[in-house]
Amino acid sequence: MKKRILSIVLALCTICGVLSLAGCGGSSGRVTLNVYNWGEYIDLSVIPEFEKETGVKVNYTTYASNEEMYAKVSSGAASYDVVVPSDYMIGKLIEEGLLAELDFANIPNYKYIGEEYKGLAYDPENKYSVPYTWGTTVVMYNKTMVDPADVADKSVDLLWNEKYKDQILTFDNPRDAFALALSKLGYSFNSENPDEWKQAAELLRQQKPLLQAYVMDQVFDKMEAGEAAIAAYYAGDALIIQEENPDVEYYIPKEGANMFVDAMCVMKNTQHKAVAEAFINFMMKTDVAVKTAEVIGYATPHTGAKAQLDPTITGNPVVYPDTQTLQNTEVFLNLTPEIGQLQSDLWTDIKKD
């Protein structure tokens, strides 16, 4: 795994040249890189490894949803260098001019990204993002708490089953929560029909009295401890939860699910663009990508890392769905301003009722 040291050193020389005024690698004026990522979404051991190799200090903080991240970066309340949004949010950040075009000369490990994860609708010319993970949303359930007959058809309806009142968890963010209701109605997650969004909102209002809670990372503690019977969340996290609690099972709903790609991006207002790109390149090293995939449980777009993963992971049909299953998934696109505002207003009403 050390055979790439020379290329790393060369990359660092380039960075030091770009950042000579910042004193790259020196004891004074040490560069600090602000990285903003999802919670439970990295092997934390790789951060000191990057710091040791580069002399760069990484300030690593987390968020629970795309919307939380967007509110922070768009308001200017904090300054970040590297962020890891999902596809539709990347499209939104590009449209609003908040992301920097990447210099792929600083990211040679981009060559390991599978072609099927490039040229996607949110970044069609591959200018602003490097895919980090991908996956689908799933329905999780504790098999000791849920009647097998209620999960036999693998339906999203389980999240509305009155038998499990106060034992159901769902997403505490509007895009994923609405997607569940839209799929139940047979509508596109990217619908531009206001009436369809209003129908979905009514379903979410009907669901609310059945819920124990709206959650994001709290789902780990609750499902691992058996404090809830059912939850909607992401496939990679379901795999990690199952490792802690073998009674947890999960499935991709027959009605369809969101297929997402989360990607590393550099903020346009960064003062350390070359360093940010070096961090992305480091995260795309094969050994680092392997660690990431093993620790966080999500599917990797990194061809070299996937080849080195345990076949029991890559053979999991929910974490790495086959082509037929993926045909029944849908990628989130950036909503029009009108529909985006409608979604926000409906979600606010649902949460405050």
N, C-alpha and C positions, 0 to 999 in steps of 0.2 A: 504493500500500500504506500510505500515511500517513494516509488519510482516517479511520482509527479512533483517531487520537491523542487527540481530544477525549474519546472514551469511556474511553480508558485513563487519562487525567488524572483524570476524574471518579471512576473506580474507585479510583485511588490516593488521592484525597482521602478517600474512604470508609475505605480501609485506614488512612490516617494518623490519622483520627479514632478508629478502633477501637484503634489501637496507639500512641496518643499517649504513653503512659507508657514505651513502648519507644524513643521518639525516632525514629519513622519518617522516613527520608530525611535524618536529621541525621548529623553526623560521629561523635557519641558515641551509644552504645547502638544501633548499627546492627543491624537484624534479620538473623539468619542463618536461612535456610530449608534444612532437611535433606531432600533428595530422594533416594529409593532406587529404582533402576530396574534392569531387565535390562541386561546388557552388550551393547554394539553396538546400542543401542536409542534413539538420539537423535542429532540433528545438533547436535554440541557447540557450534557457533557461536551457537546461539540462547540459550544460558545467559548469556554476557556481554551479549547484547542485552537480556534481561530485567533483568539487574542494572543496566544503564545506565538503563533506563526507570524503574525503581522505586527504586533505591538500596538494594535488598535484596541481601544476599550469599547465593549459593546454594552449599551444600555438597553436591556431587553424587557419590554412590557407587553401585556396582553389585553385583548378585548374579547367580548363574548359574541358579537354579531357584526355583520357588515355595517349595519346601521349605526352601531355605537362607534365603530372606526370612522365612518364617514363624518359623523357629527364632530368628532375631534379634529380630523385633519382639515375639513372644509372651513371650520370656524377660526382656525389659526390659534386655537387654545394651546396647542403643543406642536413642536416641530419634530418630524420624523424623517428618516432617510430611506428606510426600507419598510414596505408594508406588504401584506399578503391577503389581498381581497379575493372574493369570488368573482367569477366571470361577469355577471351583470353589473357588479359594482366597479369592476375594472373599466367596463364600457362607460359608466357614468363619470368616473374620474378622468378618463380620456376626453370625453365631451366637454368637461368643465376645465380642461387645461391644467389639471393638477399633477399629471405624471410626466416624467422626463422620458425622452426617447433614449433607449439603451444603446450603449456602444458595445456591440457583441465581440469586439476585439478583446475586451476585458472579461468576457464570459465564454471562453472556449469550450467549457463543458456543456454548453448548450447543445452540442452535437449529440449528446446522449438522450435528448428528449425525443420520444417517439413522434413520428410524423403525424399520427392521428390526433395529437394534442396541439398541433401548430395550425395557424391560419384559421382559427375559430372566429365566430362572428363578433365576439367582443374585442378582438385585436387581430383583424384579418391580415394585416401586413407584418405581424410579429415584431412590432416596434417597441412595445411598452412592457412586455411581461414575459416571465419564464415560468412555465408550469411547475408547480411544487407537488401537489397531490390531486387526486380526483376520486370521485365516489358517487354514491347515491344516498338519498334519504331512505330510511327503513322504519318499520314498526317493530319495536321490541316488546317482549312480554316475558313474565316469569311463569314458567310452566307449572310451578306448584300453586300458582294463584289464579290461573286462567284455565277455563274449561277447554279441553282440546277441540271440542266441537266448534268453539267460537273462533278458532284460528285455522280451521281446516281449509277454508277458501282463501286465506291470505289476503284479506280485504282491509282497506283503510277504514271500513265501518267499525272495526274494533275500537277505534278512538272515540266512537259515539255510542258505545254499548252501555246502556243504563245499568246493567248488572254490576259494572265496575265503577260506579259513582265514587268519587273521592280517591280513586286508585289510578287515575289517568294523568299522565304528564304530556305536555305538548310544547312546541317551540315558543319561546318568548321573543320572537321577531316576526314582523308581518309577512315577509316574503315567503318564508317556509310555512307559516301557519295557514296563510291563504291558499298556498299550493295544495295542501291536504284537502281543503274544502272544494277547491276547483276540480281536483281529480275525482272527488266523490260525485261531483255534478257532471263530470265528463267534459269539462271545459279546459282550454289551454291555460297554462300557467302565465302566458304572456298575452292573455285576452285584452283586446282593446274595446270591449263592450262593457260599458258601465253597469248595465243590468246584471251581467254575469258576476261582476265583483260584488254587487249588492246582494245577490243570492248567496254567494259564498260567505259574505259577512253574516247573513242570517243563520247559516249553518254553524258558524263559529259562536254566535250568540246562544244557539241551542246547545252547543257543546260545553260552554263555560260552566254551567252549574254541575257538570259531571267531573270537572277537573279537580285534581288535588292542587296543581300549580302549573303556571307557565314557567319553563325553565330553560336555561342553556347549560352551562357546565355543572349546575347543581344536579343534573341527571345522573352523573357518575355516582355520587354518594347515595342518592335515593334508590337507584336500581341495584347497585351493588349490595346495599344493606337490606334489600327486600322491603323498602318502605313504600314502594309503589308497584303496581302490577303491570302497567302498560306505559309505554313512552314512544313518542315519535322523535327520532334523532338521526344521526349520520352513521353510515355503515362502519366506518373505521372506529368510531367510538363504541359502537355496539360490540365489536370484536374485543376491545379492551375491557369493556364491562363484563363480557362473558368469561374472560380469563379470571376475573375476580369473583364472579358468581356464576358457576356452571349451569344454574337453573334458568338463566336468561337465554332465550332464543330470539331470533329476529328474521324478518323477511322483507323483500321488496313487494309492496302492495300490487295486486293484480291490476288495479286501476291505472297504474303508472306511478312514476316517481321522478323527482328532480335528479338529473345527472349534472354534477357540478365539477368545475376545475378551479382550484385555488392556485394563484400564481404570485410570484415575487415581483414586486415593482419598486421603482425608485421615485420618490417624490420630486417634483420639479424644483422645489425651493431648497433642495439639499445643498449643503456647502461641501459635501464630500462624495460627489457622484462616483468617482473612480473607486473609492473605498467601498461604497455601497455595491457597485458592480462586482468587486472582488469578493464581497461577502456572498453574493448570489452564486458566483462561480464556485466558491468553497462549498456551499450547500449542495451543489450539483456534482461534487466529487463522488465517485461511485461508493467508496466506503462510508462517506457521510450520508449519502442517500439511502444506503442499506440500513444504517442505524436509525434514520428518520422513519423509514417504513416499518421497521420492527417495533419501534417504541410507540408510535402513534396509531398504527393499525390501518392507516389509509392506503389506498392503492397508489402506486408510484407511476409517474409517466416516464421515469428514467429507465431506459432499456437495460443498461448494465446492472443496475440495482435489482431490477425484477428478476434477472437471470440468476442472481445470487441468493434470492430469498428462498426460504424453506417452501417446498412444493405444497405443504399443507396450507400455507398462506395464499399463494398464487392460485391454488386449486379451489379456494373457497368461492362458490358461485355467487355469493352476495357481495363480497369485497371486490372480486374480479368477475363481474357478470359477463355472460356470453353475449354474442351479437344479437341473438333473438331477444334477450331480456332488455338490452340497451335500446332496442328499437321501440320499446314501450316506455322509454324515459324521455324527458324534455329538459333542455337547457334553459335556464333563466336568461332573458334578454333585458336590457335596460328599458324600463317602461317609459312611455311618453310622459311628459310633464303632467298632463291632465290626469292620466290614469295613476301615475305615481302619487299625486296629491290626493286623489280619491282613496287609494289604498291607505295612505297615512291617516286621513280623516276617519275612515271606517274603523281602522285599528284603534285609534284613540277612543272612539265611542265604545268599542267592544271592551277595552280594558277598563274604562271608567264606569261602565254600567254596574 
